[in-house]
Amino acid sequence: MSQTDQTRNEQTDRSNRRVAVACVAFFASMVGMAYAAVPLYEMFCQITGYGGTTQRVEQYSQTVLDRDIKVRFDANVSGGLPWDFKPVSRDVTLKIGETTQVSYSAKNTFSQPTSGRASFNVTPQMAGAYFMKVECFCFTDTELQPGEDMDMPVVFYVDPEIVNVPELKNIGTITLSYTFFPLDHAKPLESAAAPAGTNSNTDADTEFGG
């Protein structure tokens, strides 16, 4: 092999290594962005109320209007998580701006410990920006022992500013919906749990307005 051919081969090897390193770096960055996208999306939704995401606040409302609004509660279980999950009350009527506490209950019906995490949304979706939760169990890893049941409180109020939004000023009903999903280490239980899919324990329909 001539010196020229050897030099050309070495240059080709170096070029291939650079390409390989660049590909690995690109793949790693894409994986990192994918993992970061979930919490960033959740943060975006919680700040803007996008997609019916409710707001988290640290203090109670200081203003209560002399106007009633009904809040309905919906509960779902997805991915074969063997839980009996439901609201304690189907709905509540309160004043706009009034802080109220309600509860959901969850029971593990399986013979082994199982874990889940809840996501939530509000309908109409635009109302999410005005549904203020002071306390809730969403996005918290929860493990239940066999047969264990748990009370899950939600403390919330409807922001009085909702009456200043033309599309929502005449709203009469808001629906708060939670869905529990199994955590990764609970997924092997799916075959022995309830049939896969989303099972609602409350009416699927929602009301809008009056």
N, C-alpha and C positions, 0 to 999 in steps of 0.2 A: 504494500500500500504506500502511495506517495505521500510526501509531507503535506501536499495541498489537500489530498483526500482526507487525511487524518484531521487536519485543521477544520475542514468543512464538517466532518462528522461531530467534532467536539462542539462546534457552534450550533449544530442541529440539536445535539443533546441538551445544551444549555437553554436553547429556545424552547424545547419541549418541557423542560423542568419549570421554566417561567410560566408557561401556559398552564401546566398542572397546578402550580402554586396559586395562580390567579383564579383557576376554577374552584379550588378548595376554599379560597378566601371568599369568593362570591357565594358559594353554597352556604358557608357558615354565616355570612351576613344575612342571607335570605332566611335561614332558620331563625336567627336572632330577631329579625324583623317580624317574622310570623308569631313568635312567642310574645314579642312586645306589643303586637297589634291588638291582642285581646284585652289587656288591661288599659291600653290607650283608648280603645273603642268604648270600654265601659266608662272610663273617666269622661270621655266626650259626651256620652249619652246622659250621664248623671249631671253634667254641667248644663247641658242644653235642653234636657227633657226629650231628646230625639227618640223616636220609636216608642213613645209612651213610658220612658224611663222616669221614675219619680226622683225627687230631690231629697238629699240628706241635709238636715239642719240640726243645730245644737240647742236651739231655744224654742220655746213655745210662741205661738202667735200672740201679738199684743192687741190685735183688733179682731172683734167678733161682730159679724154683720147679722142683722135681723132677717136672715134669709136661710131657708133650709136647703139642704142638698142630700141626696141619698148616695151612699157608697155600697156597692155590692162586692162580694168576695168570692173569688173563684180559686179552686185548688186542683192541681194536676200532678201526676207522677209519670215520668218518662223513662225509657230505657230498661224496663223490667225491674225497677227498684221495688222490692216487696214491702212497701209502706202503705198504710191507710192514712192518707193525708187529707184534711178537710178543714174548713173554717168552723169555728164554734158557733158563730151566727152567720146567717146567709147575707144579711145586710144591716145597715145602721143608718139612721137619719140624724143629721147633726147640723148645727149652724156653720155657715162658711166662716172659717177662722177659729172655730172651736176645736181644741185639742181633745182627741178621743183615743182610748185604748181598746183594741179588740184582740182576739187570739185565734190562732190556728192550732190544730192538734195533729201530731204525727205518731204513728205506732208501727214498729217493726213486726211484721207478721211472719218473718222467716226464723229458722231455727239457729241461725248464726248472726253475729253482729254485722250490720250493714251501715254504709255511710252514704250521705248525699249532700248536695249543695243546691240551694234554690236560686233561681233567677225570677224576675218579675217584670210586669209591664202594666200600664194603665190604658184603658180605653174610655173615651176617645183619646187617641195618642197625643193630641195637642194639649190635653189636660195634664199630662205628665209633668210639665214644667211648673205646675201649680199645686201638685200633690206633694206635700212636705212630710217626710217621715223623720221623726225624732228618734225612733228606735225600731229595729226590725231584725230579722234573722237571715236576710238575703246575703248571698255570697260568703256564707260562713259554713265551713265543713262541720257536718253534724253526724255523729255516730250513735246509733241506737242498738242496745243489746237485744237479744231475742225476747220478744213480747214487751219490750219497753215502750212506753208512750211518753210524749213530751209536749208540754204546753209552750207555744211560741207566740209571744206577744208582739203586737205592732202598735206603735204610738204615732199618730199622724194628725195633720189638719190640712184643710184646703185653703190655700193662700187667698185672702180677700181680693188680691189683684186680678183674680180670674174674671171678676165681673167687668173689668175694663177691657177685656179682649172681645172684640166684636163677634168672633166665631164661637165664643164660649159664654157670653154674657147671659144667655137663656138656658144654659145647661142645667139639667135637673138630676142626672144620675151619672156617676163615675163607677167603673168596675176596676178593682184591683185584683190582678191575677198572679199567682205564684205557680211555678213548676219546679219540682224537685227532680234532679238528675243524679244518677249514681256516680260516685267517684271511681276513678280508674281501678282501684283495688277491689271494688265491689262488683265490677262487671262480670266476673265468672259466675256470679249467682244468678244471672239472667235466666239460665236454662231451668232453674228450679223455682223461679219466681213467677209472678203473674205474667201473662202474655205480653210480649214486647209492644211498645207503642205508647201513646199518651192516653192516660185514663183520667177523665175529668170526674170529680166528685160533686160538681155543681153544674148548674145549667150552663150550656155553652153559649147561649145567646146573651147579648148585652143590650142595654137600653141607652138611648141617646136623647138628650133633651128631656123636657117636662116630665 
